[in-house]
């Protein structure tokens, strides 16, 4: 895909240039990803990795069933 510059000539558009052509969308995606990571980091250790209540055995069977491989 080519883009036309101000003088009417054509130049190649790389993937990196397309990302920074719209800085609003790029920055908003980084912001939203940061908010999601920040939000989940508060509870992942206490609820998922070190739960206070042991997980039911059927959960491990379910996980083994849906693991790729």
PQR file with spaces between the fields and no chain letter, atoms N, CA, C, O and H, PARSE charges and radii, in Angstrom:
ATOM       1  N    UNK     1       0.844   -1.164    0.000 -0.4000 1.5000
ATOM       2  CA   UNK     1       0.000    0.000    0.000 -0.0000 2.0000
ATOM       3  C    UNK     1       0.892    1.230    0.000  0.5500 1.7000
ATOM       4  O    UNK     1       1.832    1.317    0.789 -0.5500 1.4000
ATOM       5  N    UNK     2       0.608    2.164   -0.865 -0.4000 1.5000
ATOM       6  CA   UNK     2       1.407    3.378   -0.977 -0.0000 2.0000
ATOM       7  C    UNK     2       0.641    4.565   -0.415  0.5500 1.7000
ATOM       8  O    UNK     2      -0.590    4.576   -0.401 -0.5500 1.4000
ATOM       9  H    UNK     2      -0.156    2.093   -1.506  0.4000 1.0000
ATOM      10  N    UNK     3       1.374    5.548    0.041 -0.4000 1.5000
ATOM      11  CA   UNK     3       0.780    6.797    0.497 -0.0000 2.0000
ATOM      12  C    UNK     3       1.360    7.920   -0.336  0.5500 1.7000
ATOM      13  O    UNK     3       2.497    7.833   -0.799 -0.5500 1.4000
ATOM      14  H    UNK     3       2.374    5.538    0.030  0.4000 1.0000
ATOM      15  N    UNK     4       0.589    8.965   -0.527 -0.4000 1.5000
ATOM      16  CA   UNK     4       1.042   10.104   -1.306 -0.0000 2.0000
ATOM      17  C    UNK     4       1.528   11.167   -0.338  0.5500 1.7000
ATOM      18  O    UNK     4       0.820   11.532    0.600 -0.5500 1.4000
ATOM      19  H    UNK     4      -0.335    9.035   -0.150  0.4000 1.0000
ATOM      20  N    UNK     5       2.751   11.666   -0.568 -0.4000 1.5000
ATOM      21  CA   UNK     5       3.255   12.719    0.315 -0.0000 2.0000
ATOM      22  C    UNK     5       2.777   14.080   -0.166  0.5500 1.7000
ATOM      23  O    UNK     5       2.033   14.155   -1.144 -0.5500 1.4000
ATOM      24  H    UNK     5       3.326   11.369   -1.330  0.4000 1.0000
ATOM      25  N    UNK     6       3.186   15.155    0.494 -0.4000 1.5000
ATOM      26  CA   UNK     6       2.688   16.496    0.198 -0.0000 2.0000
ATOM      27  C    UNK     6       3.053   16.958   -1.205  0.5500 1.7000
ATOM      28  O    UNK     6       2.351   17.799   -1.765 -0.5500 1.4000
ATOM      29  H    UNK     6       3.791   15.094    1.288  0.4000 1.0000
ATOM      30  N    UNK     7       4.108   16.445   -1.782 -0.4000 1.5000
ATOM      31  CA   UNK     7       4.542   16.872   -3.113 -0.0000 2.0000
ATOM      32  C    UNK     7       3.939   16.022   -4.219  0.5500 1.7000
ATOM      33  O    UNK     7       4.234   16.252   -5.391 -0.5500 1.4000
ATOM      34  H    UNK     7       4.678   15.761   -1.326  0.4000 1.0000
ATOM      35  N    UNK     8       3.123   15.071   -3.890 -0.4000 1.5000
ATOM      36  CA   UNK     8       2.474   14.249   -4.898 -0.0000 2.0000
ATOM      37  C    UNK     8       3.225   12.965   -5.214  0.5500 1.7000
ATOM      38  O    UNK     8       2.732   12.145   -5.988 -0.5500 1.4000
ATOM      39  H    UNK     8       2.883   14.884   -2.938  0.4000 1.0000
ATOM      40  N    UNK     9       4.390   12.773   -4.642 -0.4000 1.5000
ATOM      41  CA   UNK     9       5.146   11.544   -4.863 -0.0000 2.0000
ATOM      42  C    UNK     9       4.625   10.417   -3.993  0.5500 1.7000
ATOM      43  O    UNK     9       3.914   10.645   -3.014 -0.5500 1.4000
ATOM      44  H    UNK     9       4.790   13.440   -4.013  0.4000 1.0000
ATOM      45  N    UNK    10       4.982    9.218   -4.356 -0.4000 1.5000
ATOM      46  CA   UNK    10       4.534    8.063   -3.563 -0.0000 2.0000
ATOM      47  C    UNK    10       5.666    7.588   -2.670  0.5500 1.7000
ATOM      48  O    UNK    10       6.839    7.686   -3.030 -0.5500 1.4000
ATOM      49  H    UNK    10       5.559    9.032   -5.151  0.4000 1.0000
ATOM      50  N    UNK    11       5.309    7.077   -1.517 -0.4000 1.5000
ATOM      51  CA   UNK    11       6.280    6.495   -0.604 -0.0000 2.0000
ATOM      52  C    UNK    11       5.664    5.251    0.007  0.5500 1.7000
ATOM      53  O    UNK    11       4.442    5.153    0.125 -0.5500 1.4000
ATOM      54  H    UNK    11       4.356    6.997   -1.224  0.4000 1.0000
ATOM      55  N    UNK    12       6.492    4.310    0.393 -0.4000 1.5000
ATOM      56  CA   UNK    12       6.009    3.066    0.989 -0.0000 2.0000
ATOM      57  C    UNK    12       5.562    3.326    2.420  0.5500 1.7000
ATOM      58  O    UNK    12       6.185    4.104    3.144 -0.5500 1.4000
ATOM      59  H    UNK    12       7.485    4.389    0.298  0.4000 1.0000
ATOM      60  N    UNK    13       4.495    2.680    2.816 -0.4000 1.5000
ATOM      61  CA   UNK    13       3.992    2.802    4.185 -0.0000 2.0000
ATOM      62  C    UNK    13       4.295    1.491    4.900  0.5500 1.7000
ATOM      63  O    UNK    13       3.856    0.425    4.467 -0.5500 1.4000
ATOM      64  H    UNK    13       3.990    2.048    2.228  0.4000 1.0000
ATOM      65  N    UNK    14       5.031    1.570    5.973 -0.4000 1.5000
ATOM      66  CA   UNK    14       5.335    0.376    6.752 -0.0000 2.0000
ATOM      67  C    UNK    14       4.321    0.232    7.874  0.5500 1.7000
ATOM      68  O    UNK    14       3.544    1.149    8.138 -0.5500 1.4000
ATOM      69  H    UNK    14       5.387    2.436    6.325  0.4000 1.0000
ATOM      70  N    UNK    15       4.329   -0.917    8.531 -0.4000 1.5000
ATOM      71  CA   UNK    15       3.390   -1.174    9.625 -0.0000 2.0000
ATOM      72  C    UNK    15       3.616   -0.180   10.755  0.5500 1.7000
ATOM      73  O    UNK    15       2.658    0.328   11.338 -0.5500 1.4000
ATOM      74  H    UNK    15       4.961   -1.662    8.317  0.4000 1.0000
ATOM      75  N    UNK    16       4.868    0.097   11.066 -0.4000 1.5000
ATOM      76  CA   UNK    16       5.170    1.042   12.143 -0.0000 2.0000
ATOM      77  C    UNK    16       4.639    2.426   11.870  0.5500 1.7000
ATOM      78  O    UNK    16       4.186    3.110   12.789 -0.5500 1.4000
ATOM      79  H    UNK    16       5.646   -0.315   10.593  0.4000 1.0000
ATOM      80  N    UNK    17       4.687    2.853   10.620 -0.4000 1.5000
ATOM      81  CA   UNK    17       4.170    4.175   10.271 -0.0000 2.0000
ATOM      82  C    UNK    17       2.657    4.223   10.424  0.5500 1.7000
ATOM      83  O    UNK    17       2.107    5.238   10.851 -0.5500 1.4000
ATOM      84  H    UNK    17       5.055    2.298    9.874  0.4000 1.0000
ATOM      85  N    UNK    18       1.980    3.130   10.077 -0.4000 1.5000
ATOM      86  CA   UNK    18       0.521    3.114   10.208 -0.0000 2.0000
ATOM      87  C    UNK    18       0.095    3.183   11.666  0.5500 1.7000
ATOM      88  O    UNK    18      -0.944    3.771   11.969 -0.5500 1.4000
ATOM      89  H    UNK    18       2.427    2.305    9.730  0.4000 1.0000
ATOM      90  N    UNK    19       0.858    2.606   12.570 -0.4000 1.5000
ATOM      91  CA   UNK    19       0.512    2.651   13.993 -0.0000 2.0000
ATOM      92  C    UNK    19       0.598    4.075   14.501  0.5500 1.7000
ATOM      93  O    UNK    19      -0.275    4.525   15.243 -0.5500 1.4000
ATOM      94  H    UNK    19       1.701    2.129   12.325  0.4000 1.0000
ATOM      95  N    UNK    20       1.642    4.787   14.109 -0.4000 1.5000
ATOM      96  CA   UNK    20       1.836    6.138   14.619 -0.0000 2.0000
ATOM      97  C    UNK    20       1.122    7.198   13.797  0.5500 1.7000
ATOM      98  O    UNK    20       1.177    8.378   14.144 -0.5500 1.4000
ATOM      99  H    UNK    20       2.351    4.422   13.506  0.4000 1.0000
ATOM     100  N    UNK    21       0.444    6.805   12.703 -0.4000 1.5000
ATOM     101  CA   UNK    21      -0.382    7.756   11.969 -0.0000 2.0000
ATOM     102  C    UNK    21      -1.590    8.174   12.801  0.5500 1.7000
ATOM     103  O    UNK    21      -2.111    9.278   12.638 -0.5500 1.4000
ATOM     104  H    UNK    21       0.399    5.846   12.421  0.4000 1.0000
ATOM     105  N    UNK    22      -2.020    7.316   13.665 -0.4000 1.5000
ATOM     106  CA   UNK    22      -3.165    7.605   14.535 -0.0000 2.0000
ATOM     107  C    UNK    22      -2.720    7.455   15.985  0.5500 1.7000
ATOM     108  O    UNK    22      -3.001    6.432   16.609 -0.5500 1.4000
ATOM     109  H    UNK    22      -1.597    6.420   13.797  0.4000 1.0000
ATOM     110  N    UNK    23      -2.037    8.447   16.526 -0.4000 1.5000
ATOM     111  CA   UNK    23      -1.492    8.302   17.878 -0.0000 2.0000
ATOM     112  C    UNK    23      -2.567    8.196   18.956  0.5500 1.7000
ATOM     113  O    UNK    23      -2.319    7.602   20.005 -0.5500 1.4000
ATOM     114  H    UNK    23      -1.809    9.278   16.019  0.4000 1.0000
ATOM     115  N    UNK    24      -3.753    8.755   18.723 -0.4000 1.5000
ATOM     116  CA   UNK    24      -4.819    8.664   19.721 -0.0000 2.0000
ATOM     117  C    UNK    24      -5.181    7.201   19.985  0.5500 1.7000
ATOM     118  O    UNK    24      -5.260    6.782   21.140 -0.5500 1.4000
ATOM     119  H    UNK    24      -3.955    9.237   17.871  0.4000 1.0000
ATOM     120  N    UNK    25      -5.400    6.431   18.929 -0.4000 1.5000
ATOM     121  CA   UNK    25      -5.803    5.035   19.090 -0.0000 2.0000
ATOM     122  C    UNK    25      -4.684    4.204   19.710  0.5500 1.7000
ATOM     123  O    UNK    25      -4.938    3.321   20.530 -0.5500 1.4000
ATOM     124  H    UNK    25      -5.335    6.772   17.991  0.4000 1.0000
ATOM     125  N    UNK    26      -3.449    4.490   19.316 -0.4000 1.5000
ATOM     126  CA   UNK    26      -2.312    3.775   19.878 -0.0000 2.0000
ATOM     127  C    UNK    26      -2.196    4.056   21.374  0.5500 1.7000
ATOM     128  O    UNK    26      -2.029    3.127   22.165 -0.5500 1.4000
ATOM     129  H    UNK    26      -3.242    5.207   18.650  0.4000 1.0000
ATOM     130  N    UNK    27      -2.281    5.318   21.766 -0.4000 1.5000
ATOM     131  CA   UNK    27      -2.145    5.677   23.182 -0.0000 2.0000
ATOM     132  C    UNK    27      -3.322    5.175   24.012  0.5500 1.7000
ATOM     133  O    UNK    27      -3.137    4.764   25.157 -0.5500 1.4000
ATOM     134  H    UNK    27      -2.416    6.072   21.124  0.4000 1.0000
ATOM     135  N    UNK    28      -4.528    5.205   23.449 -0.4000 1.5000
ATOM     136  CA   UNK    28      -5.683    4.691   24.183 -0.0000 2.0000
ATOM     137  C    UNK    28      -5.588    3.183   24.378  0.5500 1.7000
ATOM     138  O    UNK    28      -5.987    2.678   25.427 -0.5500 1.4000
ATOM     139  H    UNK    28      -4.678    5.539   22.519  0.4000 1.0000
ATOM     140  N    UNK    29      -5.069    2.452   23.395 -0.4000 1.5000
ATOM     141  CA   UNK    29      -4.922    1.002   23.568 -0.0000 2.0000
ATOM     142  C    UNK    29      -3.880    0.686   24.632  0.5500 1.7000
ATOM     143  O    UNK    29      -4.048   -0.267   25.393 -0.5500 1.4000
ATOM     144  H    UNK    29      -4.744    2.862   22.543  0.4000 1.0000
ATOM     145  N    UNK    30      -2.809    1.466   24.697 -0.4000 1.5000
ATOM     146  CA   UNK    30      -1.802    1.285   25.740 -0.0000 2.0000
ATOM     147  C    UNK    30      -2.397    1.611   27.112  0.5500 1.7000
ATOM     148  O    UNK    30      -2.146    0.899   28.084 -0.5500 1.4000
ATOM     149  H    UNK    30      -2.673    2.240   24.078  0.4000 1.0000
ATOM     150  N    UNK    31      -3.183    2.688   27.189 -0.4000 1.5000
ATOM     151  CA   UNK    31      -3.818    3.078   28.454 -0.0000 2.0000
ATOM     152  C    UNK    31      -4.790    2.009   28.945  0.5500 1.7000
ATOM     153  O    UNK    31      -4.775    1.656   30.125 -0.5500 1.4000
ATOM     154  H    UNK    31      -3.387    3.267   26.399  0.4000 1.0000
ATOM     155  N    UNK    32      -5.623    1.497   28.064 -0.4000 1.5000
ATOM     156  CA   UNK    32      -6.603    0.480   28.463 -0.0000 2.0000
ATOM     157  C    UNK    32      -5.902   -0.807   28.890  0.5500 1.7000
ATOM     158  O    UNK    32      -6.299   -1.431   29.874 -0.5500 1.4000
ATOM     159  H    UNK    32      -5.635    1.784   27.106  0.4000 1.0000
ATOM     160  N    UNK    33      -4.861   -1.208   28.155 -0.4000 1.5000
ATOM     161  CA   UNK    33      -4.110   -2.401   28.550 -0.0000 2.0000
ATOM     162  C    UNK    33      -3.468   -2.203   29.921  0.5500 1.7000
ATOM     163  O    UNK    33      -3.446   -3.132   30.729 -0.5500 1.4000
ATOM     164  H    UNK    33      -4.539   -0.701   27.355  0.4000 1.0000
ATOM     165  N    UNK    34      -2.950   -1.019   30.194 -0.4000 1.5000
ATOM     166  CA   UNK    34      -2.366   -0.723   31.507 -0.0000 2.0000
ATOM     167  C    UNK    34      -3.395   -0.772   32.618  0.5500 1.7000
ATOM     168  O    UNK    34      -3.114   -1.283   33.702 -0.5500 1.4000
ATOM     169  H    UNK    34      -2.968   -0.264   29.538  0.4000 1.0000
ATOM     170  N    UNK    35      -4.591   -0.243   32.362 -0.4000 1.5000
ATOM     171  CA   UNK    35      -5.656   -0.288   33.371 -0.0000 2.0000
ATOM     172  C    UNK    35      -6.095   -1.719   33.664  0.5500 1.7000
ATOM     173  O    UNK    35      -6.341   -2.067   34.819 -0.5500 1.4000
ATOM     174  H    UNK    35      -4.820    0.173   31.482  0.4000 1.0000
ATOM     175  N    UNK    36      -6.195   -2.546   32.634 -0.4000 1.5000
ATOM     176  CA   UNK    36      -6.582   -3.949   32.831 -0.0000 2.0000
ATOM     177  C    UNK    36      -5.521   -4.682   33.648  0.5500 1.7000
ATOM     178  O    UNK    36      -5.851   -5.417   34.579 -0.5500 1.4000
ATOM     179  H    UNK    36      -5.995   -2.263   31.695  0.4000 1.0000
ATOM     180  N    UNK    37      -4.259   -4.487   33.307 -0.4000 1.5000
ATOM     181  CA   UNK    37      -3.172   -5.137   34.050 -0.0000 2.0000
ATOM     182  C    UNK    37      -3.154   -4.664   35.489  0.5500 1.7000
ATOM     183  O    UNK    37      -2.989   -5.468   36.407 -0.5500 1.4000
ATOM     184  H    UNK    37      -3.990   -3.890   32.550  0.4000 1.0000
ATOM     185  N    UNK    38      -3.323   -3.365   35.695 -0.4000 1.5000
ATOM     186  CA   UNK    38      -3.332   -2.814   37.060 -0.0000 2.0000
ATOM     187  C    UNK    38      -4.511   -3.362   37.858  0.5500 1.7000
ATOM     188  O    UNK    38      -4.353   -3.720   39.025 -0.5500 1.4000
ATOM     189  H    UNK    38      -3.457   -2.712   34.949  0.4000 1.0000
ATOM     190  N    UNK    39      -5.670   -3.432   37.253 -0.4000 1.5000
ATOM     191  CA   UNK    39      -6.854   -3.931   37.945 -0.0000 2.0000
ATOM     192  C    UNK    39      -6.751   -5.391   38.332  0.5500 1.7000
ATOM     193  O    UNK    39      -7.114   -5.762   39.448 -0.5500 1.4000
ATOM     194  H    UNK    39      -5.799   -3.142   36.305  0.4000 1.0000
ATOM     195  N    UNK    40      -6.264   -6.221   37.433 -0.4000 1.5000
ATOM     196  CA   UNK    40      -6.148   -7.641   37.730 -0.0000 2.0000
ATOM     197  C    UNK    40      -4.980   -7.954   38.650  0.5500 1.7000
ATOM     198  O    UNK    40      -5.009   -8.967   39.349 -0.5500 1.4000
ATOM     199  H    UNK    40      -5.968   -5.920   36.527  0.4000 1.0000
ATOM     200  N    UNK    41      -3.955   -7.114   38.669 -0.4000 1.5000
ATOM     201  CA   UNK    41      -2.793   -7.400   39.512 -0.0000 2.0000
ATOM     202  C    UNK    41      -3.123   -7.300   40.999  0.5500 1.7000
ATOM     203  O    UNK    41      -2.406   -7.856   41.831 -0.5500 1.4000
ATOM     204  H    UNK    41      -3.932   -6.291   38.101  0.4000 1.0000
ATOM     205  N    UNK    42      -4.193   -6.603   41.337 -0.4000 1.5000
ATOM     206  CA   UNK    42      -4.576   -6.465   42.739 -0.0000 2.0000
ATOM     207  C    UNK    42      -5.169   -7.755   43.308  0.5500 1.7000
ATOM     208  O    UNK    42      -5.084   -7.992   44.513 -0.5500 1.4000
ATOM     209  H    UNK    42      -4.776   -6.152   40.661  0.4000 1.0000
ATOM     210  N    UNK    43      -5.764   -8.582   42.462 -0.4000 1.5000
ATOM     211  CA   UNK    43      -6.466   -9.760   42.970 -0.0000 2.0000
ATOM     212  C    UNK    43      -5.903  -11.087   42.490  0.5500 1.7000
ATOM     213  O    UNK    43      -6.304  -12.130   43.006 -0.5500 1.4000
ATOM     214  H    UNK    43      -5.833   -8.389   41.483  0.4000 1.0000
ATOM     215  N    UNK    44      -5.002  -11.095   41.537 -0.4000 1.5000
ATOM     216  CA   UNK    44      -4.557  -12.370   40.961 -0.0000 2.0000
ATOM     217  C    UNK    44      -3.766  -13.208   41.963  0.5500 1.7000
ATOM     218  O    UNK    44      -3.880  -14.434   41.968 -0.5500 1.4000
ATOM     219  H    UNK    44      -4.676  -10.248   41.117  0.4000 1.0000
ATOM     220  N    UNK    45      -2.977  -12.571   42.799 -0.4000 1.5000
ATOM     221  CA   UNK    45      -2.175  -13.329   43.758 -0.0000 2.0000
ATOM     222  C    UNK    45      -3.007  -13.987   44.838  0.5500 1.7000
ATOM     223  O    UNK    45      -2.812  -15.162   45.146 -0.5500 1.4000
ATOM     224  H    UNK    45      -2.884  -11.575   42.795  0.4000 1.0000
ATOM     225  N    UNK    46      -3.939  -13.234   45.419 -0.4000 1.5000
ATOM     226  CA   UNK    46      -4.708  -13.768   46.548 -0.0000 2.0000
ATOM     227  C    UNK    46      -5.857  -14.668   46.107  0.5500 1.7000
ATOM     228  O    UNK    46      -6.239  -15.575   46.847 -0.5500 1.4000
ATOM     229  H    UNK    46      -4.097  -12.279   45.169  0.4000 1.0000
ATOM     230  N    UNK    47      -6.413  -14.444   44.933 -0.4000 1.5000
ATOM     231  CA   UNK    47      -7.577  -15.231   44.523 -0.0000 2.0000
ATOM     232  C    UNK    47      -7.264  -16.370   43.558  0.5500 1.7000
ATOM     233  O    UNK    47      -7.943  -17.397   43.577 -0.5500 1.4000
ATOM     234  H    UNK    47      -6.103  -13.708   44.331  0.4000 1.0000
ATOM     235  N    UNK    48      -6.253  -16.204   42.723 -0.4000 1.5000
ATOM     236  CA   UNK    48      -5.986  -17.222   41.719 -0.0000 2.0000
ATOM     237  C    UNK    48      -4.785  -18.090   42.069  0.5500 1.7000
ATOM     238  O    UNK    48      -4.866  -19.315   41.979 -0.5500 1.4000
ATOM     239  H    UNK    48      -5.701  -15.370   42.709  0.4000 1.0000
ATOM     240  N    UNK    49      -3.694  -17.489   42.458 -0.4000 1.5000
ATOM     241  CA   UNK    49      -2.475  -18.249   42.713 -0.0000 2.0000
ATOM     242  C    UNK    49      -2.473  -18.862   44.115  0.5500 1.7000
ATOM     243  O    UNK    49      -2.078  -20.015   44.286 -0.5500 1.4000
ATOM     244  H    UNK    49      -3.629  -16.494   42.531  0.4000 1.0000
ATOM     245  N    UNK    50      -2.909  -18.098   45.112 -0.4000 1.5000
ATOM     246  CA   UNK    50      -2.946  -18.571   46.506 -0.0000 2.0000
ATOM     247  C    UNK    50      -4.362  -18.421   47.069  0.5500 1.7000
ATOM     248  O    UNK    50      -4.598  -17.545   47.900 -0.5500 1.4000
ATOM     249  H    UNK    50      -3.230  -17.161   44.973  0.4000 1.0000
ATOM     250  N    UNK    51      -5.304  -19.257   46.634 -0.4000 1.5000
ATOM     251  CA   UNK    51      -6.679  -19.105   47.115 -0.0000 2.0000
ATOM     252  C    UNK    51      -6.820  -19.563   48.571  0.5500 1.7000
ATOM     253  O    UNK    51      -6.112  -20.465   49.019 -0.5500 1.4000
ATOM     254  H    UNK    51      -5.112  -19.969   45.958  0.4000 1.0000
ATOM     255  N    UNK    52      -7.737  -18.932   49.296 -0.4000 1.5000
ATOM     256  CA   UNK    52      -7.973  -19.327   50.683 -0.0000 2.0000
ATOM     257  C    UNK    52      -8.793  -20.617   50.765  0.5500 1.7000
ATOM     258  O    UNK    52      -8.687  -21.358   51.743 -0.5500 1.4000
ATOM     259  H    UNK    52      -8.312  -18.199   48.932  0.4000 1.0000
ATOM     260  N    UNK    53      -9.598  -20.883   49.758 -0.4000 1.5000
ATOM     261  CA   UNK    53     -10.405  -22.102   49.685 -0.0000 2.0000
ATOM     262  C    UNK    53      -9.830  -22.981   48.572  0.5500 1.7000
ATOM     263  O    UNK    53      -9.631  -22.491   47.461 -0.5500 1.4000
ATOM     264  H    UNK    53      -9.685  -20.281   48.964  0.4000 1.0000
ATOM     265  N    UNK    54      -9.558  -24.262   48.834 -0.4000 1.5000
ATOM     266  CA   UNK    54      -8.998  -25.118   47.781 -0.0000 2.0000
ATOM     267  C    UNK    54      -9.962  -25.277   46.605  0.5500 1.7000
ATOM     268  O    UNK    54     -11.181  -25.283   46.780 -0.5500 1.4000
ATOM     269  H    UNK    54      -9.720  -24.660   49.737  0.4000 1.0000
ATOM     270  N    UNK    55      -9.406  -25.403   45.431 -0.4000 1.5000
ATOM     271  CA   UNK    55     -10.209  -25.552   44.218 -0.0000 2.0000
ATOM     272  C    UNK    55     -10.792  -26.960   44.137  0.5500 1.7000
ATOM     273  O    UNK    55     -10.155  -27.915   44.582 -0.5500 1.4000
ATOM     274  H    UNK    55      -8.416  -25.398   45.289  0.4000 1.0000
ATOM     275  N    UNK    56     -12.000  -27.106   43.572 -0.4000 1.5000
ATOM     276  CA   UNK    56     -12.580  -28.446   43.415 -0.0000 2.0000
ATOM     277  C    UNK    56     -11.808  -29.260   42.370  0.5500 1.7000
ATOM     278  O    UNK    56     -11.226  -28.706   41.437 -0.5500 1.4000
ATOM     279  H    UNK    56     -12.517  -26.330   43.210  0.4000 1.0000
ATOM     280  N    UNK    57     -11.815  -30.566   42.546 -0.4000 1.5000
ATOM     281  CA   UNK    57     -11.060  -31.453   41.653 -0.0000 2.0000
ATOM     282  C    UNK    57     -11.561  -31.383   40.210  0.5500 1.7000
ATOM     283  O    UNK    57     -10.778  -31.549   39.275 -0.5500 1.4000
ATOM     284  H    UNK    57     -12.287  -31.016   43.304  0.4000 1.0000
ATOM     285  N    UNK    58     -12.846  -31.140   40.027 -0.4000 1.5000
ATOM     286  CA   UNK    58     -13.399  -31.083   38.675 -0.0000 2.0000
ATOM     287  C    UNK    58     -12.776  -29.944   37.872  0.5500 1.7000
ATOM     288  O    UNK    58     -12.720  -30.015   36.644 -0.5500 1.4000
ATOM     289  H    UNK    58     -13.482  -31.004   40.787  0.4000 1.0000
ATOM     290  N    UNK    59     -12.317  -28.918   38.536 -0.4000 1.5000
ATOM     291  CA   UNK    59     -11.673  -27.791   37.859 -0.0000 2.0000
ATOM     292  C    UNK    59     -10.386  -28.225   37.170  0.5500 1.7000
ATOM     293  O    UNK    59     -10.095  -27.773   36.063 -0.5500 1.4000
ATOM     294  H    UNK    59     -12.362  -28.860   39.533  0.4000 1.0000
ATOM     295  N    UNK    60      -9.611  -29.100   37.815 -0.4000 1.5000
ATOM     296  CA   UNK    60      -8.380  -29.587   37.206 -0.0000 2.0000
ATOM     297  C    UNK    60      -8.683  -30.501   36.021  0.5500 1.7000
ATOM     298  O    UNK    60      -7.947  -30.487   35.033 -0.5500 1.4000
ATOM     299  H    UNK    60      -9.848  -29.467   38.715  0.4000 1.0000
ATOM     300  N    UNK    61      -9.729  -31.278   36.099 -0.4000 1.5000
ATOM     301  CA   UNK    61     -10.150  -32.115   34.972 -0.0000 2.0000
ATOM     302  C    UNK    61     -10.584  -31.224   33.804  0.5500 1.7000
ATOM     303  O    UNK    61     -10.248  -31.497   32.651 -0.5500 1.4000
ATOM     304  H    UNK    61     -10.326  -31.289   36.901  0.4000 1.0000
ATOM     305  N    UNK    62     -11.309  -30.188   34.099 -0.4000 1.5000
ATOM     306  CA   UNK    62     -11.758  -29.234   33.083 -0.0000 2.0000
ATOM     307  C    UNK    62     -10.551  -28.566   32.409  0.5500 1.7000
ATOM     308  O    UNK    62     -10.514  -28.441   31.185 -0.5500 1.4000
ATOM     309  H    UNK    62     -11.582  -29.966   35.035  0.4000 1.0000
ATOM     310  N    UNK    63      -9.584  -28.147   33.196 -0.4000 1.5000
ATOM     311  CA   UNK    63      -8.386  -27.495   32.646 -0.0000 2.0000
ATOM     312  C    UNK    63      -7.594  -28.450   31.770  0.5500 1.7000
ATOM     313  O    UNK    63      -7.107  -28.061   30.708 -0.5500 1.4000
ATOM     314  H    UNK    63      -9.614  -28.248   34.191  0.4000 1.0000
ATOM     315  N    UNK    64      -7.460  -29.697   32.205 -0.4000 1.5000
ATOM     316  CA   UNK    64      -6.705  -30.682   31.429 -0.0000 2.0000
ATOM     317  C    UNK    64      -7.416  -31.015   30.117  0.5500 1.7000
ATOM     318  O    UNK    64      -6.766  -31.300   29.111 -0.5500 1.4000
ATOM     319  H    UNK    64      -7.855  -30.014   33.068  0.4000 1.0000
ATOM     320  N    UNK    65      -8.733  -30.978   30.127 -0.4000 1.5000
ATOM     321  CA   UNK    65      -9.503  -31.267   28.924 -0.0000 2.0000
ATOM     322  C    UNK    65      -9.305  -30.201   27.865  0.5500 1.7000
ATOM     323  O    UNK    65      -9.204  -30.515   26.679 -0.5500 1.4000
ATOM     324  H    UNK    65      -9.262  -30.747   30.944  0.4000 1.0000
ATOM     325  N    UNK    66      -9.248  -28.947   28.278 -0.4000 1.5000
ATOM     326  CA   UNK    66      -9.189  -27.856   27.320 -0.0000 2.0000
ATOM     327  C    UNK    66      -7.793  -27.333   27.054  0.5500 1.7000
ATOM     328  O    UNK    66      -7.644  -26.367   26.305 -0.5500 1.4000
ATOM     329  H    UNK    66      -9.330  -28.692   29.242  0.4000 1.0000
ATOM     330  N    UNK    67      -6.776  -27.922   27.626 -0.4000 1.5000
ATOM     331  CA   UNK    67      -5.400  -27.512   27.310 -0.0000 2.0000
ATOM     332  C    UNK    67      -5.062  -27.965   25.892  0.5500 1.7000
ATOM     333  O    UNK    67      -5.401  -29.079   25.494 -0.5500 1.4000
ATOM     334  H    UNK    67      -6.897  -28.707   28.233  0.4000 1.0000
ATOM     335  N    UNK    68      -4.397  -27.104   25.139 -0.4000 1.5000
ATOM     336  CA   UNK    68      -4.026  -27.526   23.780 -0.0000 2.0000
ATOM     337  C    UNK    68      -2.936  -28.595   23.836  0.5500 1.7000
ATOM     338  O    UNK    68      -2.123  -28.629   24.759 -0.5500 1.4000
ATOM     339  H    UNK    68      -4.122  -26.198   25.462  0.4000 1.0000
ATOM     340  N    UNK    69      -2.939  -29.426   22.874 -0.4000 1.5000
ATOM     341  CA   UNK    69      -1.864  -30.395   22.825 -0.0000 2.0000
ATOM     342  C    UNK    69      -2.356  -31.722   22.499  0.5500 1.7000
ATOM     343  O    UNK    69      -1.572  -32.668   22.416 -0.5500 1.4000
ATOM     344  H    UNK    69      -3.600  -29.399   22.124  0.4000 1.0000
